[in-house]
Amino acid sequence: MPGALEWALNFRASFFVLLAFAAYGQEDPQAQLKQADAALDGGQYAVAVEKAQRAAASFKKSGNAEDQARAITTAGLAQMYSGDYAAAIANFEDALGLARDVHDFGPEIARLNDIGNALYFRGQYGEAMAKYEEAQARIRAVPNDQWSAWGRQLTTANIAILYQTIGQNDRALALYTGLLKSAQTLEPFERAQMLANIGVLRRRLGDPQKALETYRAAQALYRRSAHRDGEIAVLNNTGIVQVMDLNDLKGAESTFTEALKLAEASGNRPLMVHAHIYRGEAIFRAGRQQQAGADFQVAGDLAKALGQQEEEWKALYGLSRVARARGDMAEGKRLLQDAVKAIESLRLKAGGAELRSTFLADKRAVYDLLIQDASSASEVFHWMEESRARTLRDKLGISGARPLEEIQREVQVGTLILEYWIGEHSAAVLWITREQTGFERFKWSEQESAAVEGLVAAMSDPGRADWRELSGPVTPWLLGMVRPILEQPSIRRLEIVPDGVLAKLPFEALPFTSSELLVERFVVSYAPSMRASAERAAGARFRWPWQRSLTALADPAAGSPKGSAGLEANRGWSALPQTRTEVAEIGQVLGGRSEVHEGADARKVWLTGKLAPVLHLATHALADAQNPDLSYILLAPNSADQRWGYLFLKEVEGLPLSKVDLVTLSACETNVGKFVPGEGIQSFSSALVSAGARSVVASLWKVGDRSTAELMVRFYEALAGGMPVADALREAKLQFVRSPQSAHPAHWAAFVLSGDSDWELPRLIRWWWMAAALCLAALLAVALLRLKGR
């Protein structure tokens, strides 16, 4: 018994010791969560994660799902702020499930946004947008919930940030402005975030001083609300304005150093990356390359560890310039190529074509340096093509990098391709024929760009006779180095791939000799990229008279004056009566069946069904050089409560054009728009090609009603006569050039051809041919019967 009693006493003592330890070690989960939140606010992210996870486990054990979700969210936020995005997303997903289980609407919307934010920080922009849109859909489904107004603001702000990141600045600014004016009261730190983002947009839109004012207001709000991460971020943005726009290198270095100290104190590694990158930029511009390289290196290593490819490519770009500055061109090139790998990986995660449309706008400088240093035509071609028309190629399903040698084998005999690149301080032209390739660099600056702009202005104004004089200096820049090839008698066709301001210039109007324009010697067409052409199967060689040849919309009429004026409150479009004659004559020239919609019937609905091989739109158009989404083609309204109908640029890409051989936009400025680095001009022409049109004829400037109608009829006459499409357009232009009354480029040079330039319209089998063939067959049959009767 003594043994048993001893065991019992020892057991009892141990039990009370363990109970005491358990009571000592167990904390109230609410207290743990409060401590986790405090650690989160103070930037102690590891502490925040530990305490939040312990609180979440306690809440789960007690069945308190609401507080469990709160604790999981705190852990996720701490992980997101410290760069552990995968763990953060997993926690946010768990919290979202719990919110949905208990039908807690506000937290559900917040967690959808948190998931979107973590995806955004990882550069997965497409997935982030999908989460924000899911949140929007839930808000629309429960519009009267007490959290709906708040959730709408939160989600709209995040979408604005995403648009801002991918370069869609006008959309972002419109969303921010609406949020600041909304009735819902914003918390100080939320208003600070809004102001910080507006500051970024104001800087991008060319007002750095206003941006600084906005940043200072945001910084004051962040300090008032003790939001350290926000203060660091706005300090970084302030420094960016100082270094990039105001050239205040000393001030910028000081600002970034302050931001870096705050980031290091809070342990916010993503903000540390930003501060190192931009302080490195300020120091690099001050000429201290070694110190700049140290900052870029720290930023690159940390960004790579965090999986932040957006910051990684920027650090690599900085390191490459440091290497180049010290004369190590090979290392600089290697680093640039690594930066491109990071950019391309990010682009794959950017989602659909809409989110990719401006993705390369702030990244083309990397490709520009690679082009600038390339040593062979093949290398120049590769980087030129990788830095242009990427979204168009995506929409056409064209992937992969085709080498120059493969492209060269496909070039027709007698064709010369000229692909241009315009950099910050220099330019280049790459030429390709069936027999040879080469490239040449030449000087380029704002002065040359202004000269091209001035020439285009003179060409587009029939009252100006100085266009030939202004062509004098421009022609040698663009064609001087390839003149020996142009003078070869075998070269008869030119295909131009322009860049930058050159997309506004009709090359065919440039003088080739003192008495001869380029159009008088060559057939000229244009392409956004040598790789941006989809394969099109060979079409029919003949067309029957009962088949549709033409779908045309002309001279749209306005709806009821009582209807909404929409975008046209102060514009007052004029009627285009000449276009009715234009489409009637084109229909007669082409033969076959024509489907023509005029006046009040010239509505968008006719563009959504099955279309004829030739689509002709004779109307007004507006190109918005700042926001391509606001560019439109004017049509008649679809309903009585509308003043006008509009075919917006974004809608064009959804038209069913895969079976359409030719789209002609007999309207003003349909081949112009906003230039986006890495993509090109965002015009109706490029949108129609991306929708599947084989070829597009569109205009570079405002055109006259009568001269346009005449040019179009002559173009279609030549096309119906059997000429390839580019030759037919040239033939129409030559008739103007040879007439003293219409020789000025303003009358004929605006319309240019993009896409496939070599296809021919199938030959029309006319009714009288068929009748003649039947008569001949009948006569032969009668003759045969008579022979048999003998």
Secondary structure, DSSP 4 states (H G I P E B T S, - for coil): -HHHHHHHHHHHHHHHHHHHHHHHH---HHHHHHHHHHHHHTT-HHHHHHHHHHHHHHHHHHT-HHHHHHHHHHHHHHHHHTT-HHHHHHHHHHHHHHHHHTT-HHHHHHHHHHHHHHHHHTT-HHHHHHHHHHHHHHHHHSTTSTTHHHHHHHHHHHHHHHHHHTT-HHHHHHHHHHHHHSSSPPPHHHHHHHHHHHHHHHHHTT-HHHHHHHHHHHHHHHHHTT-HHHHHHHHHHHHHHHHHTS--HHHHHHHHHHHHHHHHHHT-HHHHHHHHHHHHHHHHHTT-HHHHHHHHHHHHHHHHHHT-HHHHHHHHHHHHHHHHHTT-HHHHHHHHHHHHHHHHHHHHTS-SHHHHTTTTTTTHHHHHHHHHH--SHHHHHHHHHHTSSHHHHHHTT--S---HHHHHHHSPTTEEEEEEEE-SSEEEEEEE-SS-EEEEEEE--HHHHHHHHHHHHHHT-TT--THHHHHHHHHHHHHGGGHHHHTSTT--EEEEE--GGGGG--GGGSBSSSS-BGGGT-EEEE-S-TT---------SEE-TTSEEEEEEEEE----TTSB-GGGTTT-PPP-HHHHHHHHHHHHHH-SEEEEEEETT-BGGGGSS---SEEEEES-EE--SS-GGG-EEEEB-SSTTBS-EEEEHHHHTTS--TT-SEEEEESTTTT--EEETTTEEE-HHHHHHHTT-SEEEEESS---HHHHHHHHHHHHHHHHTT-BHHHHHHHHHHHHHTSTTT-SGGGTTTEEEEE--S-BPPEE--HHHHHHHHHHHHHHHHHHHHHHH-
